[in-house]
Amino acid sequence: MENTSKKYITVKLLTWWALALCITNCQSQTKPATQEIKKLNAMEIFDIANFKKNNVDGVYEFTLNDSTEVQQFENKTSYTQKTEHPSSFYSTYKEFDKTSGVLIKSGQEFHHFPIGMWIEYDIYGRVLKEDDLDKPFKFTIKDLAAKMIQEKKDIYDVKSQVTISRGTNPEPYYIVSFPLNSDSWNEQRILVIDGTTGKTIKEEITISEG
């Protein structure tokens, strides 16, 4: 009888211990999920319903109260949003998941080419990838701006008639072009500038009929 009682107590204790362990494990599994939901709710979400209501052929364009221009596009697996103020060559790029509307990619552009840190996220807001697009360019955009001032051109001024692009193949470079005559775009001066040293490695004048 005494042995039976001891066995009963032992089994009961083991049962309670197993139950407590199960509760602890369940809580530890539920907590991260709850945290992810809170994180998801705090993230920027694309208004899919509003886009579907207002888009024309997959594009929705509108202007904010501060004159910022917003362009939204529908892609195969995502939505893209670009915002730009008329007084600036800088713009913001954002990409959102097609199903949930959650932000999955963000970055900045200058003269319509990507600059700075571009970041990709999963649907819980966790960073998947960071890509510093300025890293290959030892001669920075600020350096380029100083160089172009010598040419009496302000690359930050939207009225300057300057267009800029850049690339890294085979080595980092900038291409800057602007009209020789502010009254006509027919004659263009084009400078190819080394993205490492800042030296002008090529210069030419193009003339187009118009």
N, C-alpha and C positions, 0 to 999 in steps of 0.2 A: 504493500500500500504506500509505504514511504517512497519507494523507488518510482512508483507511478506518479506520485505527486511531484517529485523532483523533475521527472521527464516532462510533465505538463507545464511546469514553470519555465523550464528551459525552452520548450517549443514556443511558449507564449512570448518570452523575451526575444527569441530569434525573429518571431513574426513582427513584433513591434520595431525591432532594429531594421528589418528589411523594408518596412513601411516608411520609416523615417528616412532611410537612404533613398528610397524611390521619390519621396516628396522633395528632398534636397536636389536630386538630379533633375527633376521636372522643373523646379524653380530656376535652376541654373541654365536650362535650355530655353525657358520662356523669357527670361530677362533680356538676353541679347536680342531676341526677336522683337520685344517691346521697344527696346532702345532703337532698333533699326526703323520701326514704324514711326517713332517720334522724330527721328532724323529725317525720314522721308517726308513727313508732314512739314518740316521746317525748310525744305528745299524749294527752289524755284520751280514752279509747275507751269507748263505751257497750257494756255486756255484753248483746248481742242474744240470745244463746243462753239466758242466765239469765232474761231477760225473757220469752221465749217459753215457757220452762218454768213460770214462776210466775204469769203474768198471768191475770186473770179478766176477760173481756170487754174486753180492751185496756188494763187498768189493773193495776198492781202496786204495792202499798203495803207498806212494812216500816219497822222502827224500828232505828236503830243503837244500839250499846252506851251512847252518851252521851245517849240519849233523843231524838236528832234524828230527825224523821219524814221519810221519803222517799216521794214519789209519782212514779211513772213512767207515762207515757201513750204510746200508739201513735197517731200521726197518719198522714195519707195519704202524706207524703213525709219524715217525720222521727219521732224519739222525743223526748219532752219529759220533763225531770226537775226536780222542785221539792223543795227541802229546807228544813225549818223546825224550829227548836227550840221546844218549848212555852213556854219562858220568854222568848221574843223575838218582836217583831212583824216582824223582818227575815227575809227568806227569799231563797234563791238559785234562779235560773232558768237552766236549761241546755237547749239543743236539739242533737240529734245527727242526722247524716245517716242516712237509712233503710237505705242499702245497706252503707256501710262502718262506721257507728257512730262516726264522727269528730265531735268537737265543732264545731258550725257557728255557735252563737250563745250568748252568756252575758250575764247581768245580775243585778241585785239588786232586790228589792221591799221595800216598807215598808207595812204595813197592806194588803198585796195590790195596791198600785199600783207601777208600775215607777219606779225612781229611779236616779240616778247614770249612769255610763257603760255603755251597752249596745254590745256588740261582735259583729260578724258575721265569720266566717272562711270561707276555702275549705277543701277537703279536705286541703290541705297545711299548714294552720295560718296561712296568710298573712291578715292583716287586710284585709277588704274594705270594712268600714264601721264608723265609730264615731259614736255618737249620745249626746250628753250631755243627758239628760232633765231635769237640774236647772237647766240654763242659763237657761230662761225665768223661773225663780223667784228673783227678787232677795231675796224674803223666804223664807229657807231653812227646812228642816225643823227645824233647831236653833233658829231664831228662833220658829218656831211652837210648839215645845216650851216656850220661855220664856214666851210669851204665855199658853199654856194653864195654866201653873203659877199664874198670877194667878186662873184660874178653879178652882184646886185640882184640876186634872186633869193626870196624868202620861201623856203619849202614848206613853211607852216601856214603861209598866207594863201587862202583859197582863191585870191584874186591874182596870184602871181603867174598864172598860166604855165606852171611847172608840172610835169608829169614824171613820176619816178617808178621804177621797178627794180627788183634785185633777184639774184640767184646765187647758186653755189656750184654750178657745173661749168668748167672743171674746178674753179676756185671762186671764192666769194667776190661778188661784183655788184655795183649799182649802175643803172642806166638812167640818166637824167636828160630830159629833153624840154626845150622851151622855144617859142618863136623868136626870131631875130627882130621882128617888128611886132610890137604889141597890137597893131591894128590888123595883122594878117597872120594866119597859121601856115601859109604856103611855104615859107622858109623856116626850117627847124634846125636848131643847133643841138646836136646829140653828143653827150659825154658818157664814156664808159670809164667808171672809176673803180680802182682796186679796193675790194672790201676789207683788205688787211692793212695796206699801207696808206690808202687815201690818194694815191697818185692817179692822175688821169692817164689811162693807158690807150685811149683811142678817142678821137674827136672828128666829127664830120658834120657837114651841112647838107641837108636834104631839101630839095625844091620840088614841090608838087604843083600841078596846074590847078587853077581854081579861079 
